[in-house]
């Protein structure tokens, strides 16, 4: 049995997602796998965080004669054991992790109309009482000074 390391398409329409798998070369693209070796998400905004591979398992399959497809060979070259983009991948994953921490607090819901109308007359009544009390206080102070 000839083993290939290739991409298995997952996801939905207009939102692709791929798993990197060791498969029999005769099986269909989305068919039965021998082992899943990582994933590739082309929709992530951080380019270097798109692929995450199990480097030790990929090295094992390559050592026993598995042949990677063209796209997987590029991913292994960049993000494999001795990948050229490993530093950039770590930085990109950290940036993605930090984005989750800075989610804004939920906004307060607006008050229903019934509660807002009930509060307005109470505020107006309090506003009317305050000047009357101030006027009475002034009259009392004037009377006291005379």
C-alpha positions in Angstrom: 0.0 0.0 0.0 1.4 3.4 -1.1 0.8 6.1 1.5 0.5 9.8 0.6 0.4 12.7 3.0 -2.3 15.0 1.6 -5.1 17.4 2.4 -8.6 16.2 3.2 -11.2 18.9 2.5 -13.6 19.7 5.3 -15.7 22.9 6.1 -18.6 24.2 4.2 -19.4 26.2 1.0 -17.2 29.2 0.7 -15.4 28.3 4.0 -12.8 25.7 3.3 -10.9 23.9 6.0 -8.4 21.1 5.4 -6.9 18.3 7.5 -3.4 17.0 6.7 -3.7 13.2 6.7 -1.8 10.1 5.9 -4.0 8.2 3.4 -3.8 5.3 0.9 -3.2 6.9 -2.4 -6.0 4.9 -4.0 -8.6 6.3 -1.5 -10.7 9.3 -2.5 -9.8 12.8 -1.4 -12.3 12.9 1.5 -12.1 9.1 2.1 -10.8 7.0 4.9 -7.6 8.1 6.6 -4.8 6.2 8.3 -3.8 9.1 10.6 -4.5 12.8 10.9 -1.3 14.8 11.1 -2.5 18.4 11.4 -4.8 21.0 9.8 -4.7 23.9 7.4 -7.2 26.8 7.5 -6.8 29.2 4.6 -9.4 31.6 5.9 -7.4 32.8 9.0 -6.2 36.4 8.7 -2.7 35.6 10.1 -1.0 33.8 7.2 1.6 32.0 9.4 -1.0 30.7 11.8 -3.0 28.9 9.0 -1.2 25.5 9.3 -0.5 23.5 12.4 1.3 20.2 12.0 2.3 17.3 14.2 5.9 17.4 13.1 7.0 14.2 14.9 4.3 12.1 13.2 5.0 13.6 9.8 8.7 12.8 10.2 7.6 9.2 11.1 5.5 8.8 7.9 8.2 10.4 5.7 10.8 8.0 7.2 8.6 4.9 6.3 8.2 6.1 2.7 5.1 8.2 2.6 5.0 10.8 -0.2 3.6 14.3 0.4 1.4 16.0 -2.1 2.7 19.3 -3.6 0.8 21.6 -1.2 1.6 19.5 1.8 5.3 19.5 0.8 5.2 23.3 0.9 3.5 23.2 4.4 6.1 20.7 5.7 8.9 22.9 4.4 7.5 26.0 6.1 6.1 24.5 9.4 7.6 21.0 9.7 10.4 20.0 12.2 13.0 22.3 10.7 10.6 24.7 9.1 11.6 28.1 7.7 8.6 29.9 9.2 8.4 28.5 12.7 9.3 31.8 14.5 6.7 33.7 12.5 4.1 31.0 13.2 4.7 31.3 17.0 4.3 35.1 16.8 1.2 34.8 14.7 -0.4 32.4 17.1 0.4 34.8 20.0 -1.2 37.7 18.1 -4.3 35.6 17.5 -4.5 34.7 21.2 -4.2 38.3 22.3 -7.1 39.3 20.1 -9.5 37.1 22.1 -8.6 38.9 25.3 -9.6 42.4 24.1 -13.3 41.8 23.4 -15.3 44.9 24.2 -17.8 44.7 27.1 -21.4 44.3 26.1 -23.3 47.6 25.9 -26.2 48.3 28.3 -29.6 47.7 26.8 -31.8 50.8 26.3 -34.5 51.3 28.9 -38.0 50.3 27.8 -40.3 53.2 26.9 -42.7 52.5 29.8 -39.9 52.9 32.4 -38.6 56.0 30.7 -42.0 57.7 30.8 -42.5 56.7 34.5 -39.2 58.3 35.5 -39.8 61.6 33.7 -42.8 62.8 35.8 -41.0 62.0 39.0 -38.0 64.1 37.9 -40.3 67.0 36.9 -42.1 66.9 40.2 -38.8 66.9 42.1 -37.7 69.8 40.0 -40.9 71.8 40.8 -40.6 71.2 44.5 -37.0 72.3 44.7 -37.6 76.0 43.7 -40.6 76.2 46.0 -38.5 75.1 48.9 -35.8 77.5 47.9 -38.4 80.4 47.8 -39.8 79.4 51.2 -36.3 79.3 52.6 -35.5 82.7 51.2 -38.7 84.1 52.8 -37.8 82.6 56.1 -34.3 84.0 56.0 -35.7 87.5 55.1 -38.2 87.3 58.0 -35.5 86.2 60.4 -33.2 89.1 59.4 -36.0 91.7 60.0 
